[in-house]
Protein backbone atom coordinates (compact mmCIF):
# COMPACT_ATOMS: atom_id res chain seq x y z
CA UNK A 1 0.00 0.00 0.00
CA UNK A 2 1.93 3.02 -1.22
CA UNK A 3 1.25 6.53 -0.05
CA UNK A 4 0.84 9.14 -2.76
CA UNK A 5 1.87 12.76 -2.20
CA UNK A 6 2.86 12.37 1.45
CA UNK A 7 4.45 15.10 3.48
CA UNK A 8 8.18 14.96 3.84
CA UNK A 9 9.42 12.13 6.03
CA UNK A 10 11.91 14.46 7.70
CA UNK A 11 11.27 13.04 11.18
CA UNK A 12 12.22 9.59 9.92
CA UNK A 13 15.38 11.06 8.40
CA UNK A 14 16.30 12.58 11.78
CA UNK A 15 15.77 9.22 13.47
CA UNK A 16 17.90 7.41 10.87
CA UNK A 17 20.70 9.97 11.28
CA UNK A 18 20.72 9.47 15.06
CA UNK A 19 20.59 5.71 14.67
CA UNK A 20 23.66 5.94 12.44
CA UNK A 21 25.39 8.02 15.12
CA UNK A 22 24.63 5.32 17.69
CA UNK A 23 25.90 2.66 15.30
CA UNK A 24 29.17 4.58 14.90
CA UNK A 25 29.41 4.99 18.67
CA UNK A 26 29.20 1.20 19.08
CA UNK A 27 32.63 0.96 17.46
CA UNK A 28 34.04 2.57 20.61
CA UNK A 29 31.78 1.36 23.38
CA UNK A 30 29.85 -1.90 23.46
CA UNK A 31 26.15 -1.17 24.10
CA UNK A 32 25.66 -3.66 26.92
CA UNK A 33 24.25 -3.11 30.43
CA UNK A 34 27.74 -3.25 31.98
CA UNK A 35 28.55 -0.03 30.07
CA UNK A 36 25.25 1.81 30.66
CA UNK A 37 26.87 4.26 33.08
CA UNK A 38 29.60 5.31 30.63
CA UNK A 39 29.19 8.93 29.60
CA UNK A 40 30.77 11.24 27.07
CA UNK A 41 30.24 14.37 25.04
CA UNK A 42 29.00 12.24 22.12
CA UNK A 43 26.43 10.44 24.26
CA UNK A 44 25.23 13.80 25.60
CA UNK A 45 24.87 15.05 22.04
CA UNK A 46 22.84 11.98 21.01
CA UNK A 47 20.67 12.30 24.14
CA UNK A 48 20.04 16.00 23.41
CA UNK A 49 19.24 15.47 19.75
CA UNK A 50 16.96 12.48 20.35
CA UNK A 51 15.07 14.07 23.25
CA UNK A 52 14.60 17.34 21.38
CA UNK A 53 13.37 15.58 18.22
CA UNK A 54 11.13 13.35 20.33
CA UNK A 55 9.40 16.42 21.75
CA UNK A 56 8.87 17.80 18.24
CA UNK A 57 7.42 14.51 16.97
CA UNK A 58 5.10 14.19 19.99
CA UNK A 59 3.80 17.72 19.36
CA UNK A 60 3.13 16.80 15.74
CA UNK A 61 1.37 13.63 16.88
CA UNK A 62 -0.80 15.64 19.29
CA UNK A 63 -1.78 17.93 16.39
CA UNK A 64 -3.09 14.88 14.53
CA UNK A 65 -5.48 14.45 17.47
CA UNK A 66 -6.53 18.09 16.92
CA UNK A 67 -4.66 19.63 19.84
CA UNK A 68 -2.88 22.97 19.55
CA UNK A 69 0.30 21.51 21.00
CA UNK A 70 2.91 24.19 20.24
CA UNK A 71 3.05 25.29 23.89
CA UNK A 72 2.70 21.80 25.37
CA UNK A 73 5.39 20.66 27.76
CA UNK A 74 6.24 17.01 28.30
CA UNK A 75 3.61 16.66 31.04
CA UNK A 76 0.80 17.85 28.77
CA UNK A 77 2.12 15.71 25.91
CA UNK A 78 2.09 12.69 28.23
CA UNK A 79 -1.56 13.37 29.13
CA UNK A 80 -2.69 13.76 25.52
CA UNK A 81 -0.71 10.86 24.06
CA UNK A 82 -1.50 8.32 26.80
CA UNK A 83 -5.23 9.07 26.51
CA UNK A 84 -5.37 9.04 22.71
CA UNK A 85 -2.68 6.44 22.01
CA UNK A 86 -2.18 4.40 25.20
CA UNK A 87 -0.31 1.59 23.42
CA UNK A 88 2.63 3.91 22.72
CA UNK A 89 3.70 3.71 26.38
CA UNK A 90 3.97 -0.10 26.16
CA UNK A 91 5.95 -0.31 22.92
CA UNK A 92 9.34 -1.94 23.36
CA UNK A 93 12.42 -1.53 21.20
CA UNK A 94 15.01 -4.19 20.53
CA UNK A 95 18.66 -3.84 19.62
CA UNK A 96 18.92 -7.46 18.61
CA UNK A 97 22.55 -7.24 17.53
CA UNK A 98 23.42 -6.80 21.23
CA UNK A 99 20.50 -8.68 22.77
CA UNK A 100 18.98 -5.51 24.30
CA UNK A 101 15.33 -4.88 25.06
CA UNK A 102 14.44 -1.27 25.84
CA UNK A 103 11.17 0.02 27.28
CA UNK A 104 11.70 3.77 26.79
CA UNK A 105 8.18 4.96 27.64
CA UNK A 106 7.60 2.68 30.66
CA UNK A 107 7.41 5.61 33.10
CA UNK A 108 4.41 6.98 31.20
CA UNK A 109 2.46 3.92 32.34
CA UNK A 110 2.96 5.22 35.91
CA UNK A 111 2.08 8.80 34.85
CA UNK A 112 5.71 9.93 35.17
CA UNK A 113 8.22 11.19 32.66
CA UNK A 114 10.93 8.86 31.35
CA UNK A 115 14.26 8.67 33.15
CA UNK A 116 16.06 9.59 29.92
CA UNK A 117 13.90 12.75 29.64
CA UNK A 118 14.65 13.78 33.21
CA UNK A 119 18.37 13.18 32.59
CA UNK A 120 18.22 15.23 29.38
CA UNK A 121 16.77 18.16 31.34
CA UNK A 122 19.29 17.75 34.15
CA UNK A 123 22.23 17.83 31.75
CA UNK A 124 20.71 20.68 29.74
CA UNK A 125 20.10 22.93 32.75
CA UNK A 126 22.90 21.90 35.14
CA UNK A 127 25.56 20.39 32.95
CA UNK A 128 28.46 20.63 35.41
CA UNK A 129 26.58 18.74 38.11
CA UNK A 130 24.86 16.22 35.84
CA UNK A 131 27.23 15.55 32.97
CA UNK A 132 27.34 11.85 33.90
CA UNK A 133 23.62 11.56 33.05
CA UNK A 134 24.60 11.97 29.42
CA UNK A 135 25.35 8.27 29.47
CA UNK A 136 24.91 5.25 27.24
CA UNK A 137 21.70 4.06 28.88
CA UNK A 138 19.97 7.42 28.49
CA UNK A 139 21.22 7.92 24.94
CA UNK A 140 19.98 4.47 23.86
CA UNK A 141 16.61 4.94 25.52
CA UNK A 142 16.13 8.41 24.03
CA UNK A 143 16.81 7.11 20.52
CA UNK A 144 14.53 4.11 21.18
CA UNK A 145 11.80 6.50 22.39
CA UNK A 146 12.26 8.54 19.23
CA UNK A 147 11.85 5.40 17.11
CA UNK A 148 8.54 4.61 18.84
CA UNK A 149 7.22 8.17 18.66
CA UNK A 150 8.20 8.52 15.01
CA UNK A 151 6.61 5.24 13.88
CA UNK A 152 3.40 6.03 15.79
CA UNK A 153 3.36 9.53 14.30
CA UNK A 154 3.71 8.28 10.73
CA UNK A 155 1.15 5.53 11.26
CA UNK A 156 -1.39 8.15 12.38
CA UNK A 157 -0.37 10.60 9.63
CA UNK A 158 -0.54 7.94 6.88
CA UNK A 159 -3.91 6.74 8.22
CA UNK A 160 -5.26 10.28 8.04
CA UNK A 161 -4.22 10.45 4.38
CA UNK A 162 -4.93 6.95 3.10
CA UNK A 163 -7.22 5.16 5.54
CA UNK A 164 -6.25 2.77 8.30
CA UNK A 165 -2.56 1.97 8.10
CA UNK A 166 -1.11 -1.03 9.93
CA UNK A 167 2.32 -1.04 11.52
CA UNK A 168 3.71 -3.28 8.73
CA UNK A 169 2.33 -0.87 6.10
CA UNK A 170 3.81 2.09 7.95
CA UNK A 171 7.24 0.55 8.37
CA UNK A 172 7.27 -0.48 4.72
CA UNK A 173 6.74 3.19 3.78
CA UNK A 174 9.62 4.41 5.93
CA UNK A 175 12.96 4.20 4.18
CA UNK A 176 15.77 3.65 4.50
CA UNK A 177 15.04 0.82 6.89
CA UNK A 178 16.25 0.97 10.44
CA UNK A 179 19.39 -1.12 10.98
CA UNK A 180 19.81 -1.14 14.75
CA UNK A 181 16.60 -0.24 16.62
CA UNK A 182 13.63 -2.56 15.98
CA UNK A 183 10.06 -2.82 17.21
CA UNK A 184 8.53 -6.23 17.96
CA UNK A 185 8.60 -8.65 15.01
CA UNK A 186 4.80 -8.53 14.51
CA UNK A 187 5.13 -4.83 13.63
CA UNK A 188 6.94 -5.65 10.36
CA UNK A 189 5.70 -6.96 7.01
CA UNK A 190 5.79 -10.75 7.01
CA UNK A 191 8.67 -10.86 4.52
CA UNK A 192 10.78 -8.64 6.75
CA UNK A 193 9.93 -10.24 10.11
CA UNK A 194 12.92 -10.93 12.23
CA UNK A 195 13.56 -12.83 15.39
CA UNK A 196 14.18 -10.54 18.30
C-alpha positions in Angstrom: 0.0 0.0 0.0 1.9 3.0 -1.2 1.3 6.5 0.0 0.8 9.1 -2.8 1.9 12.8 -2.2 2.9 12.4 1.4 4.4 15.1 3.5 8.2 15.0 3.8 9.4 12.1 6.0 11.9 14.5 7.7 11.3 13.0 11.2 12.2 9.6 9.9 15.4 11.1 8.4 16.3 12.6 11.8 15.8 9.2 13.5 17.9 7.4 10.9 20.7 10.0 11.3 20.7 9.5 15.1 20.6 5.7 14.7 23.7 5.9 12.4 25.4 8.0 15.1 24.6 5.3 17.7 25.9 2.7 15.3 29.2 4.6 14.9 29.4 5.0 18.7 29.2 1.2 19.1 32.6 1.0 17.5 34.0 2.6 20.6 31.8 1.4 23.4 29.9 -1.9 23.5 26.1 -1.2 24.1 25.7 -3.7 26.9 24.2 -3.1 30.4 27.7 -3.3 32.0 28.6 0.0 30.1 25.3 1.8 30.7 26.9 4.3 33.1 29.6 5.3 30.6 29.2 8.9 29.6 30.8 11.2 27.1 30.2 14.4 25.0 29.0 12.2 22.1 26.4 10.4 24.3 25.2 13.8 25.6 24.9 15.1 22.0 22.8 12.0 21.0 20.7 12.3 24.1 20.0 16.0 23.4 19.2 15.5 19.7 17.0 12.5 20.3 15.1 14.1 23.2 14.6 17.3 21.4 13.4 15.6 18.2 11.1 13.4 20.3 9.4 16.4 21.8 8.9 17.8 18.2 7.4 14.5 17.0 5.1 14.2 20.0 3.8 17.7 19.4 3.1 16.8 15.7 1.4 13.6 16.9 -0.8 15.6 19.3 -1.8 17.9 16.4 -3.1 14.9 14.5 -5.5 14.4 17.5 -6.5 18.1 16.9 -4.7 19.6 19.8 -2.9 23.0 19.6 0.3 21.5 21.0 2.9 24.2 20.2 3.1 25.3 23.9 2.7 21.8 25.4 5.4 20.7 27.8 6.2 17.0 28.3 3.6 16.7 31.0 0.8 17.9 28.8 2.1 15.7 25.9 2.1 12.7 28.2 -1.6 13.4 29.1 -2.7 13.8 25.5 -0.7 10.9 24.1 -1.5 8.3 26.8 -5.2 9.1 26.5 -5.4 9.0 22.7 -2.7 6.4 22.0 -2.2 4.4 25.2 -0.3 1.6 23.4 2.6 3.9 22.7 3.7 3.7 26.4 4.0 -0.1 26.2 5.9 -0.3 22.9 9.3 -1.9 23.4 12.4 -1.5 21.2 15.0 -4.2 20.5 18.7 -3.8 19.6 18.9 -7.5 18.6 22.6 -7.2 17.5 23.4 -6.8 21.2 20.5 -8.7 22.8 19.0 -5.5 24.3 15.3 -4.9 25.1 14.4 -1.3 25.8 11.2 0.0 27.3 11.7 3.8 26.8 8.2 5.0 27.6 7.6 2.7 30.7 7.4 5.6 33.1 4.4 7.0 31.2 2.5 3.9 32.3 3.0 5.2 35.9 2.1 8.8 34.9 5.7 9.9 35.2 8.2 11.2 32.7 10.9 8.9 31.3 14.3 8.7 33.1 16.1 9.6 29.9 13.9 12.7 29.6 14.7 13.8 33.2 18.4 13.2 32.6 18.2 15.2 29.4 16.8 18.2 31.3 19.3 17.7 34.1 22.2 17.8 31.7 20.7 20.7 29.7 20.1 22.9 32.7 22.9 21.9 35.1 25.6 20.4 33.0 28.5 20.6 35.4 26.6 18.7 38.1 24.9 16.2 35.8 27.2 15.5 33.0 27.3 11.8 33.9 23.6 11.6 33.1 24.6 12.0 29.4 25.3 8.3 29.5 24.9 5.3 27.2 21.7 4.1 28.9 20.0 7.4 28.5 21.2 7.9 24.9 20.0 4.5 23.9 16.6 4.9 25.5 16.1 8.4 24.0 16.8 7.1 20.5 14.5 4.1 21.2 11.8 6.5 22.4 12.3 8.5 19.2 11.8 5.4 17.1 8.5 4.6 18.8 7.2 8.2 18.7 8.2 8.5 15.0 6.6 5.2 13.9 3.4 6.0 15.8 3.4 9.5 14.3 3.7 8.3 10.7 1.1 5.5 11.3 -1.4 8.2 12.4 -0.4 10.6 9.6 -0.5 7.9 6.9 -3.9 6.7 8.2 -5.3 10.3 8.0 -4.2 10.4 4.4 -4.9 7.0 3.1 -7.2 5.2 5.5 -6.3 2.8 8.3 -2.6 2.0 8.1 -1.1 -1.0 9.9 2.3 -1.0 11.5 3.7 -3.3 8.7 2.3 -0.9 6.1 3.8 2.1 8.0 7.2 0.5 8.4 7.3 -0.5 4.7 6.7 3.2 3.8 9.6 4.4 5.9 13.0 4.2 4.2 15.8 3.6 4.5 15.0 0.8 6.9 16.3 1.0 10.4 19.4 -1.1 11.0 19.8 -1.1 14.7 16.6 -0.2 16.6 13.6 -2.6 16.0 10.1 -2.8 17.2 8.5 -6.2 18.0 8.6 -8.7 15.0 4.8 -8.5 14.5 5.1 -4.8 13.6 6.9 -5.6 10.4 5.7 -7.0 7.0 5.8 -10.8 7.0 8.7 -10.9 4.5 10.8 -8.6 6.8 9.9 -10.2 10.1 12.9 -10.9 12.2 13.6 -12.8 15.4 14.2 -10.5 18.3 
